[in-house]
Amino acid sequence: MKFKQNTNELDSLITDEGFQLWISGNGSKDDNEKWGKWLNENPRNKALYNEALKLWQAGQFKSYPLPDVQAELNKLLNNLNLNVDKTETKINKSRPVILQMNKRRLWKIGAAVISAAAVLLIAFHLNIPILNFSFGEKFTTVATKFGERITLNLADGSKVILNGNSTLKYPKNFTPETKRELYLKGEAYFEVTKKPLGPQHNFTVATDEGLITVIGTSFTVSSRKNQTKVALIKGMIKVMAKEKSDDLRISASVIMNPGEFLYFSKNARELNPQNDISSLQTSWWKDRLILNHTSMEEVVARLKETYGVDVEIKDDKLLKRTITGSIENNNLDFIIETLGKVLQVPVCIKGNKVIFEKSNI
């Protein structure tokens, strides 16, 4: 009875016009407020939302006809020179030797056909994305050097700020049939424009570790050292961990809400967003880096990733120090000099190496 009740609730939810507009990213301000409040009322509503999202997203994929198992078997029997009736498979008993010789092969191929059909059915019902990422001549590739930061205005109206030491691939031309599918290696900030239903509606960012599907939002993605990090600033996204880098089979997925941070690797079996977005994650693309009780350890990691420098800390205790304030974010030398003054430690740059000496205090 409980299952029937949940099913009825899900049916009612997915057929609600306001809910459909909201889940597709085309809802009014009132719709967004209403359903956003509903989503956060209790865990049960979030579970219902996840089920509804699966059904809605499944409907966005084209349905492909499954193989006709009987027809495939009939075709096989014809190839084996066996008599086949159009309405029922009938084996001519006058040729028992041929059947005996090919019986094992027949069942193997028949099983393979049935297995293929089953895989497609399972993929549909479990909402496993069957996407086609093919980054060839139809895609533009942009790569940044260490310390370089560029802004890209995509043809669909979306904005991307690509951090240093990063690569982004995206469609060259946007038509009504263009899928908004991008690949990121490195770090980028995204402001995604809402689009109508159709191929352009979903905005998907692929990394080696997973997929991030967007429903009109702004967020950051970092894919470095075999790990993807996602910080959601506003809106809503679905994050999916891939089993392997070279295919799109999904091992786990989760819906993220504003203010949540998530990191994961390939083949993750569980995704657990946290409410601890650091100020660095929400400011690295701006003119000033915002530090709010930010550990020196986090600052050092970002300097290495963004500027490609080697950092030597003479006093390990320095890594545990925290910093609050803001630093102009356009010049490595200025950032290093400011950090030295704030921490009250001598600092110098030798070639590609930044050295923080021990404090004299």
BAMARLUM-99875 format. One line per 4 residues: number of its first residue (from 1); their letters; for each residue x, y, z of N, C-alpha, C. Coordinates in pm, whole numbers, plus 50000, padded with zeros to 5 digits. Example, Ala and Ser with C-alpha at 12.3 -4.5 7.8 and 13.67 -1.06 7.14 Angstrom:
2
1> AS> 51319 49431 50780 51230 49550 50780 51320 49670 50780 ~ 51285 49775 50708 51367 49894 50714 51290 50003 50787 $
END
This chain:
361
1> MKFK> 50083 49880 50000 50000 50000 50000 50087 50126 50000 ~ 50197 50119 50076 50287 50234 50082 50347 50261 49945 ~ 50386 50153 49872 50443 50171 49740 50343 50235 49646 ~ 50218 50191 49655 50113 50248 49570 50093 50396 49600 $
5> QNTN> 50101 50431 49728 50083 50571 49767 50196 50657 49711 ~ 50320 50607 49721 50435 50680 49668 50426 50696 49517 ~ 50378 50590 49451 50363 50594 49305 50261 50699 49265 ~ 50151 50705 49338 50048 50805 49308 50103 50947 49328 $
9> ELDS> 50179 50967 49434 50238 51097 49459 50334 51136 49348 ~ 50414 51039 49303 50510 51064 49196 50440 51098 49066 ~ 50334 51025 49035 50256 51053 48914 50196 51192 48919 ~ 50142 51229 49036 50083 51361 49052 50187 51471 49036 $
13> LITD> 50307 51444 49089 50416 51542 49084 50463 51564 48941 ~ 50489 51457 48870 50548 51467 48736 50451 51523 48634 ~ 50320 51519 48665 50221 51573 48572 50181 51717 48606 ~ 50235 51771 48715 50207 51908 48755 50281 52004 48662 $
17> EGFQ> 50209 52093 48595 50270 52183 48496 50375 52274 48559 ~ 50345 52327 48676 50440 52414 48744 50569 52340 48779 ~ 50553 52214 48825 50671 52134 48859 50753 52105 48735 ~ 50687 52076 48623 50758 52048 48499 50840 52169 48454 $
21> LWIS> 50781 52288 48464 50853 52409 48425 50973 52431 48516 ~ 50954 52407 48645 51063 52428 48742 51176 52329 48720 ~ 51144 52202 48703 51246 52100 48689 51322 52114 48557 ~ 51257 52178 48458 51322 52197 48328 51402 52326 48323 $
25> GNGS> 51397 52405 48432 51471 52531 48436 51399 52646 48371 ~ 51269 52630 48343 51192 52735 48276 51079 52790 48363 ~ 51088 52764 48494 50982 52809 48583 50987 52958 48610 ~ 50873 53014 48652 50868 53155 48690 50935 53173 48826 $
29> KDDN> 50949 53296 48868 51008 53325 48999 50925 53260 49109 ~ 50790 53269 49094 50701 53208 49194 50717 53056 49196 ~ 50728 52995 49075 50748 52849 49067 50877 52809 49138 ~ 50983 52883 49110 51114 52850 49168 51111 52861 49320 $
33> EKWG> 51045 52966 49371 51035 52983 49516 50950 52873 49579 ~ 50837 52843 49512 50745 52742 49566 50811 52605 49572 ~ 50868 52562 49460 50923 52426 49456 51057 52417 49528 ~ 51133 52527 49530 51257 52526 49607 51229 52509 49756 $
37> KWLN> 51125 52577 49804 51085 52564 49944 51034 52424 49971 ~ 50955 52371 49878 50903 52234 49894 51016 52133 49901 ~ 51118 52150 49817 51229 52056 49811 51303 52047 49943 ~ 51317 52160 50012 51396 52164 50135 51315 52141 50262 $
41> ENPR> 51185 52113 50245 51100 52092 50364 51139 51967 50441 ~ 51167 51859 50370 51204 51735 50438 51272 51639 50340 ~ 51344 51539 50393 51417 51444 50308 51325 51366 50214 ~ 51201 51344 50256 51107 51267 50173 51079 51340 50042 $
45> NKAL> 51064 51473 50049 51040 51550 49927 51160 51543 49834 ~ 51279 51543 49891 51399 51533 49808 51407 51398 49739 ~ 51363 51292 49810 51362 51159 49750 51261 51153 49634 ~ 51145 51214 49655 51044 51221 49549 51097 51300 49429 $
49> YNEA> 51166 51411 49460 51224 51492 49352 51323 51412 49269 ~ 51411 51335 49337 51510 51255 49266 51444 51155 49172 ~ 51335 51091 49219 51264 50995 49134 51198 51066 49016 ~ 51138 51182 49043 51073 51258 48936 51175 51305 48834 $
53> LKLW> 51293 51347 48881 51398 51393 48791 51445 51280 48699 ~ 51455 51158 48756 51494 51044 48674 51395 51021 48561 ~ 51265 51025 48596 51162 51004 48494 51165 51115 48390 ~ 51181 51239 48435 51181 51352 48342 51301 51347 48249 $
57> QAGQ> 51420 51318 48305 51540 51314 48222 51537 51196 48126 ~ 51480 51085 48171 51469 50969 48081 51389 51005 47957 ~ 51291 51092 47975 51208 51133 47862 51278 51226 47767 ~ 51397 51277 47805 51470 51368 47716 51555 51294 47614 $
61> FKSY> 51577 51163 47637 51657 51087 47543 51570 51026 47435 ~ 51627 51015 47316 51554 50949 47208 51537 50802 47241 ~ 51422 50748 47206 51400 50605 47227 51438 50533 47099 ~ 51518 50430 47113 51561 50352 46999 51494 50215 47006 $
65> PLPD> 51445 50163 46892 51376 50035 46894 51469 49923 46938 ~ 51419 49837 47027 51496 49723 47072 51494 49613 46966 ~ 51598 49530 46962 51602 49425 46862 51483 49330 46874 ~ 51433 49283 46761 51328 49181 46757 51397 49046 46769 $
69> VQAE> 51392 48989 46890 51465 48865 46915 51420 48753 46821 ~ 51288 48739 46800 51237 48634 46714 51288 48652 46571 ~ 51287 48776 46524 51333 48803 46388 51481 48769 46372 ~ 51560 48802 46476 51703 48772 46470 51727 48622 46467 $
73> LNKL> 51649 48548 46546 51663 48402 46546 51624 48344 46411 ~ 51514 48396 46354 51472 48347 46222 51579 48373 46116 ~ 51640 48493 46124 51745 48529 46030 51864 48434 46044 ~ 51897 48401 46170 52007 48310 46195 51980 48172 46139 $
77> LNNL> 51857 48123 46161 51821 47991 46111 51825 47986 45959 ~ 51785 48095 45897 51792 48102 45750 51937 48093 45704 ~ 52026 48160 45775 52169 48155 45740 52226 48016 45757 ~ 52164 47937 45847 52208 47799 45869 52137 47701 45776 $
81> NLNV> 52059 47756 45682 51985 47675 45585 51879 47587 45651 ~ 51814 47639 45753 51706 47567 45818 51575 47628 45776 ~ 51469 47548 45762 51338 47599 45723 51274 47676 45838 ~ 51226 47798 45811 51167 47881 45914 51030 47927 45870 $
85> DKTE> 50928 47907 45958 50794 47957 45931 50786 48102 45980 ~ 50712 48190 45911 50706 48333 45945 50642 48358 46081 ~ 50550 48272 46121 50481 48296 46247 50538 48213 46361 ~ 50611 48109 46330 50664 48024 46436 50791 47957 46388 $
89> TKIN> 50894 47954 46467 51019 47892 46429 51002 47741 46430 ~ 51017 47677 46312 51004 47533 46300 51130 47477 46235 ~ 51194 47386 46299 51317 47328 46248 51285 47202 46170 ~ 51338 47193 46049 51315 47077 45964 51390 46957 46022 $
93> KSRP> 51313 46852 46060 51371 46737 46127 51455 46651 46033 ~ 51449 46683 45904 51527 46604 45809 51674 46642 45813 ~ 51709 46746 45888 51848 46791 45892 51897 46798 46036 ~ 51884 46689 46114 51921 46693 46254 52070 46713 46277 $
97> VILQ> 52154 46672 46185 52298 46683 46204 52341 46829 46205 ~ 52287 46910 46114 52321 47053 46108 52278 47122 46236 ~ 52159 47088 46282 52110 47150 46405 52198 47114 46522 ~ 52237 46989 46530 52318 46946 46641 52454 47016 46641 $
101> MNKR> 52510 47033 46523 52641 47096 46513 52636 47244 46550 ~ 52522 47310 46522 52513 47454 46541 52428 47495 46660 ~ 52382 47397 46734 52290 47426 46844 52352 47521 46947 ~ 52477 47492 46988 52543 47576 47087 52562 47717 47034 $
105> RLWK> 52605 47729 46907 52625 47860 46847 52494 47938 46840 ~ 52386 47865 46805 52254 47926 46795 52213 47988 46927 ~ 52228 47912 47035 52185 47964 47165 52274 48077 47213 ~ 52403 48071 47179 52493 48180 47218 52453 48311 47152 $
109> IGAA> 52424 48305 47022 52386 48427 46951 52250 48476 46997 ~ 52157 48382 47018 52025 48421 47068 52035 48488 47203 ~ 52122 48433 47291 52140 48492 47423 52202 48631 47414 ~ 52293 48648 47318 52357 48779 47301 52257 48884 47259 $
113> VISA> 52164 48845 47169 52061 48938 47124 51971 48978 47240 ~ 51931 48879 47319 51845 48906 47434 51917 48994 47536 ~ 52049 48967 47558 52127 49045 47653 52137 49191 47610 ~ 52155 49213 47479 52165 49350 47428 52036 49425 47454 $
117> AAVL> 51922 49358 47431 51794 49422 47456 51777 49453 47604 ~ 51821 49360 47689 51808 49380 47833 51892 49497 47880 ~ 52015 49510 47826 52102 49621 47866 52039 49754 47834 ~ 51978 49767 47715 51913 49892 47676 51796 49924 47767 $
121> LIAF> 51720 49820 47802 51606 49841 47892 51652 49887 48029 ~ 51759 49822 48081 51811 49858 48212 51864 50001 48210 ~ 51937 50036 48104 51991 50171 48093 51881 50275 48095 ~ 51769 50245 48028 51657 50339 48025 51594 50356 48162 $
125> HLNI> 51565 50243 48228 51493 50250 48355 51579 50303 48469 ~ 51711 50282 48462 51798 50333 48568 51851 50471 48536 ~ 51809 50528 48423 51850 50664 48384 52001 50676 48368 ~ 52065 50571 48309 52207 50579 48280 52224 50660 48154 $
129> PILN> 52298 50772 48159 52309 50858 48040 52377 50786 47925 ~ 52312 50784 47809 52373 50729 47689 52404 50850 47601 ~ 52516 50916 47632 52552 51040 47564 52659 51011 47460 ~ 52677 51105 47368 52773 51085 47262 52870 51202 47257 $
133> FSFG> 52973 51196 47340 53073 51301 47340 53177 51268 47233 ~ 53186 51350 47131 53280 51328 47022 53347 51461 46991 ~ 53463 51483 47052 53527 51613 47039 53622 51613 46919 ~ 53569 51648 46804 53648 51652 46682 53648 51791 46622 $
137> EKFT> 53631 51797 46489 53637 51925 46419 53523 52018 46455 ~ 53411 51966 46506 53297 52049 46537 53311 52118 46673 ~ 53424 52097 46739 53444 52155 46871 53564 52248 46874 ~ 53553 52350 46955 53663 52444 46977 53736 52404 47104 $
141> TVAT> 53868 52404 47099 53949 52372 47216 54025 52497 47260 ~ 54011 52532 47386 54080 52648 47443 54165 52600 47560 ~ 54292 52636 47561 54383 52597 47669 54450 52721 47726 ~ 54464 52726 47857 54530 52839 47922 54666 52796 47978 $
145> KFGE> 54756 52893 47987 54887 52868 48045 54878 52887 48197 ~ 54983 52851 48267 54988 52875 48411 54974 53025 48436 ~ 54888 53061 48530 54870 53201 48567 54778 53278 48475 ~ 54729 53215 48367 54641 53284 48272 54495 53255 48307 $
149> RITL> 54409 53354 48292 54266 53337 48317 54191 53410 48207 ~ 54101 53338 48138 54029 53400 48026 53878 53380 48043 ~ 53802 53471 47982 53656 53464 47985 53605 53427 47847 ~ 53516 53326 47841 53457 53281 47715 53307 53306 47720 $
153> NLAD> 53256 53373 47618 53111 53394 47605 53060 53302 47495 ~ 52992 53194 47535 52946 53095 47438 52828 53149 47358 ~ 52807 53089 47241 52704 53138 47149 52563 53125 47207 ~ 52543 53037 47306 52410 53021 47365 52383 53123 47475 $
157> GSKV> 52482 53210 47503 52465 53311 47607 52529 53274 47739 ~ 52579 53150 47750 52645 53109 47874 52785 53169 47882 ~ 52834 53183 48005 52966 53242 48029 53054 53142 48102 ~ 53180 53134 48057 53276 53044 48120 53403 53123 48148 $
161> ILNG> 53454 53113 48271 53583 53172 48304 53678 53054 48328 ~ 53778 53042 48241 53871 52930 48247 53996 52971 48324 ~ 54028 52895 48428 54143 52926 48512 54273 52882 48445 ~ 54387 52919 48504 54517 52882 48449 54537 52731 48447 $
165> NSTL> 54622 52685 48354 54656 52543 48343 54531 52458 48323 ~ 54443 52501 48231 54315 52432 48209 54285 52421 48059 ~ 54202 52323 48025 54160 52303 47886 54009 52283 47882 ~ 53942 52351 47788 53797 52337 47771 53766 52311 47624 $
169> KYPK> 53679 52213 47598 53631 52185 47463 53482 52209 47461 ~ 53433 52284 47358 53290 52316 47351 53249 52328 47204 ~ 53118 52317 47173 53072 52323 47033 53110 52454 46965 ~ 53155 52444 46840 53189 52564 46763 53066 52646 46731 $
173> NFTP> 52961 52578 46684 52840 52646 46640 52720 52597 46720 ~ 52634 52688 46757 52512 52652 46831 52391 52670 46739 ~ 52324 52559 46712 52198 52561 46637 52091 52504 46728 ~ 51964 52507 46687 51859 52447 46771 51881 52300 46801 $
177> ETKR> 51968 52233 46723 51992 52090 46743 52125 52063 46813 ~ 52196 52169 46849 52327 52149 46913 52311 52110 47059 ~ 52376 52001 47097 52377 51961 47238 52486 52041 47310 ~ 52451 52095 47424 52547 52174 47501 52629 52079 47588 $
181> ELYL> 52730 52017 47527 52815 51921 47594 52959 51971 47587 ~ 53024 51985 47703 53159 52040 47712 53247 51943 47788 ~ 53379 51953 47763 53475 51871 47837 53577 51963 47904 ~ 53602 51938 48033 53693 52023 48110 53806 51940 48170 $
185> KGEA> 53927 51992 48153 54044 51939 48224 54109 52060 48291 ~ 54097 52070 48420 54146 52187 48491 54036 52249 48574 ~ 54019 52380 48568 53919 52447 48652 53848 52556 48575 ~ 53718 52568 48598 53639 52670 48529 53517 52709 48612 $
189> YFEV> 53474 52833 48592 53350 52885 48652 53247 52896 48540 ~ 53123 52851 48567 53018 52850 48466 52897 52931 48511 ~ 52847 53016 48422 52716 53079 48437 52634 53033 48318 ~ 52537 52947 48344 52465 52879 48237 52333 52948 48206 $
193> TKKP> 52310 52974 48078 52185 53034 48032 52078 52926 48018 ~ 51958 52957 48065 51847 52862 48048 51809 52853 47902 ~ 51777 52734 47858 51735 52713 47720 51603 52637 47720 ~ 51527 52644 47610 51400 52571 47602 51423 52421 47595 $
197> LGPQ> 51316 52346 47609 51326 52201 47598 51377 52163 47460 ~ 51453 52056 47453 51511 52013 47327 51657 51978 47348 ~ 51732 51953 47240 51873 51914 47253 51956 52015 47331 ~ 51919 52146 47322 51999 52248 47389 51967 52264 47536 $
201> HNFT> 51862 52201 47583 51819 52227 47721 51926 52188 47822 ~ 51969 52063 47820 52069 52018 47916 52205 52077 47883 ~ 52274 52123 47984 52411 52174 47972 52497 52080 48054 ~ 52582 52001 47988 52658 51898 48056 52807 51923 48046 $
205> VATD> 52874 51923 48160 53019 51936 48165 53077 51799 48200 ~ 53164 51748 48113 53227 51618 48136 53370 51637 48184 ~ 53408 51560 48286 53548 51552 48329 53588 51406 48321 ~ 53713 51376 48347 53757 51236 48345 53684 51154 48452 $
209> EGLI> 53641 51222 48559 53581 51148 48671 53430 51142 48667 ~ 53364 51234 48596 53218 51233 48600 53153 51334 48509 ~ 53022 51353 48531 52941 51444 48451 52864 51537 48544 ~ 52851 51662 48503 52772 51759 48579 52665 51812 48484 $
213> TVIG> 52538 51781 48514 52427 51826 48431 52357 51942 48499 ~ 52332 52047 48422 52289 52174 48478 52143 52204 48448 ~ 52078 52270 48543 51942 52319 48521 51945 52469 48551 ~ 52012 52549 48467 52018 52695 48482 52082 52737 48613 $
217> TSFT> 52212 52770 48613 52280 52786 48740 52418 52848 48723 ~ 52489 52871 48835 52631 52909 48831 52706 52821 48931 ~ 52823 52774 48889 52897 52678 48969 53042 52673 48921 ~ 53129 52609 48999 53267 52590 48958 53297 52441 48953 $
221> VSSR> 53385 52403 48861 53429 52264 48849 53581 52263 48840 ~ 53644 52175 48915 53788 52156 48908 53816 52008 48887 ~ 53891 51975 48784 53928 51836 48756 54080 51828 48748 ~ 54141 51790 48857 54287 51779 48864 54326 51660 48951 $
225> KNQT> 54437 51598 48919 54493 51489 48999 54391 51380 49026 ~ 54321 51338 48919 54226 51226 48926 54109 51251 49021 ~ 54074 51378 49038 53962 51411 49127 53886 51532 49072 ~ 53753 51525 49077 53669 51638 49037 53609 51703 49161 $
229> KVAL> 53614 51837 49164 53554 51913 49274 53448 52005 49215 ~ 53332 52010 49278 53221 52092 49230 53170 52178 49344 ~ 53158 52309 49318 53100 52402 49416 52981 52470 49350 ~ 52862 52454 49408 52741 52511 49352 52709 52644 49422 $
233> IKGM> 52706 52750 49344 52682 52883 49398 52533 52915 49399 ~ 52466 52891 49287 52320 52908 49284 52261 52816 49178 ~ 52131 52788 49193 52064 52698 49099 52064 52555 49150 ~ 52069 52461 49056 52066 52320 49091 52138 52239 48983 $
237> IKVM> 52214 52140 49025 52284 52055 48929 52276 51909 48973 ~ 52292 51822 48876 52303 51679 48904 52446 51637 48871 ~ 52513 51573 48968 52651 51529 48950 52653 51377 48943 ~ 52725 51324 48844 52733 51180 48824 52878 51136 48816 $
241> AKEK> 52916 51036 48894 53052 50981 48890 53057 50872 48784 ~ 53162 50874 48703 53178 50772 48599 53257 50653 48654 ~ 53225 50534 48600 53301 50415 48640 53444 50422 48587 ~ 53458 50469 48462 53590 50482 48400 53595 50612 48321 $
245> SDDL> 53717 50661 48294 53733 50787 48222 53685 50776 48078 ~ 53703 50657 48017 53679 50644 47874 53539 50595 47838 ~ 53448 50589 47935 53309 50557 47902 53217 50637 47992 ~ 53085 50625 47968 52989 50709 48041 52899 50628 48133 $
249> RISA> 52944 50510 48172 52865 50435 48270 52878 50501 48406 ~ 52766 50514 48475 52759 50591 48599 52763 50499 48721 ~ 52847 50534 48818 52856 50453 48940 52775 50512 49055 ~ 52751 50644 49052 52673 50710 49158 52630 50848 49108 $
253> SVIM> 52521 50900 49165 52475 51034 49126 52409 51102 49245 ~ 52400 51236 49238 52338 51311 49347 52293 51447 49294 ~ 52189 51501 49356 52142 51637 49326 52207 51732 49426 ~ 52268 51840 49375 52332 51938 49464 52247 52064 49475 $
257> NPGE> 52245 52122 49592 52174 52246 49620 52274 52360 49640 ~ 52229 52487 49629 52319 52601 49645 52394 52597 49778 ~ 52522 52634 49772 52604 52638 49893 52672 52507 49925 ~ 52656 52405 49839 52715 52275 49866 52844 52255 49785 $
261> FLYF> 52934 52176 49842 53062 52143 49778 53076 51991 49774 ~ 53133 51941 49665 53146 51797 49649 53277 51765 49580 ~ 53345 51661 49624 53462 51612 49551 53451 51460 49541 ~ 53499 51406 49429 53487 51262 49406 53588 51216 49302 $
265> SKNA> 53610 51085 49298 53699 51024 49200 53620 50928 49113 ~ 53686 50869 49015 53618 50770 48930 53568 50654 49013 ~ 53459 50596 48967 53400 50476 49027 53355 50497 49172 ~ 53325 50622 49208 53272 50649 49342 53137 50582 49357 $
269> RELN> 53114 50517 49469 52988 50446 49493 52887 50529 49570 ~ 52933 50641 49624 52844 50729 49700 52896 50872 49688 ~ 52805 50966 49665 52842 51107 49655 52776 51184 49768 ~ 52855 51252 49848 52804 51321 49967 52843 51468 49966 $
273> PQND> 52755 51556 49916 52784 51701 49917 52799 51751 50060 ~ 52884 51852 50078 52908 51911 50209 52877 52061 50204 ~ 52840 52115 50318 52808 52259 50326 52930 52338 50371 ~ 53040 52324 50296 53162 52392 50338 53240 52448 50220 $
277> ISSL> 53171 52522 50132 53241 52587 50022 53338 52691 50079 ~ 53464 52682 50039 53561 52780 50088 53551 52908 50005 ~ 53596 53017 50062 53590 53146 49993 53678 53147 49869 ~ 53785 53069 49869 53871 53060 49751 53797 52999 49632 $
281> QTSW> 53713 52898 49660 53638 52830 49554 53534 52920 49490 ~ 53491 53023 49562 53388 53112 49508 53443 53249 49469 ~ 53577 53260 49461 53633 53392 49426 53752 53386 49332 ~ 53803 53268 49300 53927 53259 49223 53915 53326 49085 $
285> WKDR> 53794 53336 49029 53777 53396 48897 53755 53548 48902 ~ 53751 53603 49022 53725 53747 49038 53855 53825 49046 ~ 53843 53959 49047 53961 54046 49052 54031 54040 49187 ~ 53957 53997 49290 54018 53986 49422 53988 53849 49481 $
289> LILN> 54092 53785 49535 54073 53658 49606 54018 53688 49745 ~ 53911 53622 49781 53851 53641 49913 53897 53528 50004 ~ 53957 53565 50116 54003 53467 50214 53923 53485 50342 ~ 53865 53376 50389 53783 53382 50511 53822 53264 50599 $
293> HTSM> 53915 53288 50691 53972 53181 50773 54024 53068 50683 ~ 54089 53108 50574 54142 53012 50477 54280 52966 50521 ~ 54302 52837 50523 54431 52784 50567 54538 52812 50462 ~ 54660 52832 50510 54773 52853 50419 54795 52729 50333 $
297> EEVV> 54759 52614 50385 54773 52489 50310 54686 52493 50183 ~ 54564 52546 50194 54475 52557 50079 54527 52661 49980 ~ 54581 52770 50033 54637 52875 49946 54755 52820 49867 ~ 54842 52745 49932 54960 52688 49866 54918 52592 49755 $
301> ARLK> 54818 52507 49782 54770 52411 49682 54719 52485 49558 ~ 54648 52596 49579 54595 52672 49466 54707 52741 49388 ~ 54808 52792 49455 54921 52854 49386 54991 52753 49295 ~ 55007 52631 49345 55072 52526 49266 54990 52492 49142 $
305> ETYG> 54859 52475 49160 54772 52433 49051 54754 52542 48946 ~ 54737 52667 48993 54705 52776 48901 54827 52837 48834 ~ 54937 52850 48909 55054 52918 48856 55169 52825 48820 ~ 55157 52695 48857 55260 52599 48820 55393 52620 48892 $
309> VDVE> 55389 52680 49010 55512 52704 49085 55532 52595 49190 ~ 55656 52579 49231 55689 52490 49342 55697 52577 49467 ~ 55633 52534 49575 55629 52613 49698 55699 52537 49809 ~ 55795 52602 49872 55867 52543 49984 55833 52620 50112 $
313> IKDD> 55787 52548 50214 55754 52609 50342 55858 52563 50445 ~ 55937 52656 50496 56045 52619 50590 55991 52583 50729 ~ 55873 52635 50761 55813 52608 50893 55678 52541 50869 ~ 55665 52412 50903 55542 52337 50880 55422 52398 50951 $
317> KLLK> 55446 52466 51063 55336 52527 51138 55265 52634 51055 ~ 55336 52689 50957 55280 52794 50873 55161 52743 50791 ~ 55163 52615 50755 55055 52558 50675 54922 52558 50749 ~ 54927 52558 50882 54804 52554 50962 54751 52694 50994 $
321> RTIT> 54829 52797 50961 54784 52934 50984 54667 52965 50892 ~ 54572 53046 50939 54458 53086 50856 54466 53236 50827 ~ 54405 53274 50714 54411 53412 50668 54270 53461 50638 ~ 54239 53583 50678 54112 53647 50646 54138 53783 50583 $
325> GSIE> 54074 53807 50470 54094 53933 50399 54080 53911 50250 ~ 54132 54004 50170 54125 53990 50026 54257 54034 49963 ~ 54291 53971 49850 54417 53999 49781 54387 54023 49634 ~ 54450 54123 49576 54435 54148 49433 54477 54022 49357 $
329> NNNL> 54395 53982 49259 54410 53851 49198 54456 53858 49052 ~ 54554 53942 49024 54598 53955 48885 54746 53934 48864 ~ 54821 53917 48974 54966 53910 48960 55023 53819 49068 ~ 55098 53715 49027 55155 53619 49123 55250 53687 49219 $
333> DFII> 55339 53776 49168 55436 53843 49255 55367 53922 49366 ~ 55257 53989 49329 55184 54069 49427 55119 53979 49532 ~ 55062 53865 49488 54999 53771 49581 55101 53719 49680 ~ 55218 53679 49631 55323 53625 49717 55371 53731 49817 $
337> ETLG> 55392 53852 49769 55437 53961 49856 55335 53990 49965 ~ 55207 53992 49929 55101 54019 50027 55094 53908 50131 ~ 55105 53783 50088 55101 53670 50182 55216 53680 50282 ~ 55336 53719 50233 55450 53733 50323 55427 53839 50429 $
341> KVLQ> 55366 53951 50389 55339 54059 50485 55233 54018 50587 ~ 55126 53952 50539 55018 53910 50629 55069 53807 50730 ~ 55149 53712 50683 55199 53606 50770 55322 53648 50849 ~ 55379 53763 50810 55499 53817 50876 55615 53719 50869 $
345> VPVC> 55638 53670 50747 55751 53581 50722 55823 53627 50596 ~ 55956 53614 50591 56030 53648 50469 55991 53550 50357 ~ 55974 53602 50237 55939 53518 50123 56015 53565 50002 ~ 56058 53472 49918 56131 53508 49797 56095 53412 49685 $
349> IKGN> 56119 53456 49561 56094 53374 49444 56227 53349 49373 ~ 56264 53223 49358 56386 53185 49288 56349 53097 49169 ~ 56349 53159 49051 56309 53086 48931 56162 53050 48940 ~ 56135 52919 48943 55996 52872 48951 55961 52827 49093 $
353> KVIF> 56040 52869 49189 56020 52823 49326 55991 52941 49419 ~ 55886 52926 49500 55850 53026 49601 55888 52970 49737 ~ 55966 53047 49812 56016 53000 49941 55965 53089 50054 ~ 55891 53028 50148 55848 53098 50268 55943 53058 50381 $
357> EKSN> 56020 53154 50429 56118 53127 50534 56050 53117 50670 ~ 56126 53083 50771 56074 53079 50908 56055 53221 50960 ~ 55956 53240 51045 55929 53373 51099 56040 53415 51194 ~ 56068 53545 51187 56170 53600 51278 56109 53647 51410 $
361> I> 55975 53638 51417 55905 53687 51537 55900 53578 51643 $
END
